[in-house]
Amino acid sequence: MAEKMQMDLEVVFCEMCPEEDRKPAKKMCLKCEISMCVQHLQAHLTTPVLLQTHPLTEPTALGAATKCPQHGKLLEYFCLDDMACVCVSCAIEDQHRLHNMKTFSTAHKELMEKLTTEHQAIQSKTEEDNTSLEKWEKVKREELSMCAVRLIEAVNNLRDVSLTSVQSSVSARMVSIRTSKSSILSAQSEKDTFRFLQMYPQVHQDVEKAKAVDLRKGLEPGDHRDKLVKEITQNGEKIVNDATDFLGSLLTLIDPEHHQTNAITSPDLPTLIIF
């Protein structure tokens, strides 16, 4: 029962039909202030004078929404300057009399055409902005890729220099160890006591040199390696900064109101509008 009452409230019936056989209204005449079914609407659709002077609209229960709150008359016109529905008194007597006034049907047609044009313009602008965004993103990705390549090259150079330096340093120290081993073996194989004693001072000297060898000493970074490490650090920082700027710029495009600090300043990339 409640659902039926709700439906009855929503349906507007023809006011010209007999009370016992009222049909749903098809249109409402703003001039006559009545709602009419298809049958009773024919006069308004076929009579030239009525077509021109009696604007039709969707049927609705008459009330305050269709009357001018100032003059109590039917709202028949639309003021394009103030974007407001007005009555005939507003149009010829009050503040709207010098404004651009249109009937509802004419205003509806013109505003629909305007919206269509504006929608097409916005769509075109969005496509252009998306193209600019894609180009900008491609450039940024290429820049980040180049930074990554330079970083990898710098790391490889540091690795090669470090390995070469370690190998050279170890090889130089191993000479003393090999020399001491050779001297010890020669002395141990000498059977003549006199010759052994003559050899011993040199053997002792070689052994002391070998004992003093420290493979870790002298492997500290040199100037060239320091330069490579500094370059790697700088490149790494640049990559981080570029990535941060890249992310911030994307956030600005998506939600410029909440990411003003990362706004893009490039004149080649307009603000993206998403619909």
Sequence and secondary structure as in RCSB ss.txt:
>XXXX:A:sequence
MAEKMQMDLEVVFCEMCPEEDRKPAKKMCLKCEISMCVQHLQAHLTTPVLLQTHPLTEPTALGAATKCPQHGKLL
EYFCLDDMACVCVSCAIEDQHRLHNMKTFSTAHKELMEKLTTEHQAIQSKTEEDNTSLEKWEKVKREELSMCAVR
LIEAVNNLRDVSLTSVQSSVSARMVSIRTSKSSILSAQSEKDTFRFLQMYPQVHQDVEKAKAVDLRKGLEPGDHR
DKLVKEITQNGEKIVNDATDFLGSLLTLIDPEHHQTNAITSPDLPTLIIF
>XXXX:A:secstr
 HHHHHHHHH  B SSS GGG  B SEEETTTTEEE HHHHHHHHH HHHHHHS EE     SGGGB TTT  B 
 EEETTTTEEE HHHHHTSTTTTS EEEHHHHHHHHHHHHHHHHHHHHHHHHHHHHHHHHHHHHHHHHHHHHHHH
HHHHHHHHHHHHHHHHHHHHHHHHHHHHHHHHHHHHHHH   HHHHHHHHHHHHHHHHHHHT  TTTT S  HHH
HHHHHHHHHHHHHHHHHHHHHHHHHHHHH GGG GGG    TTS      
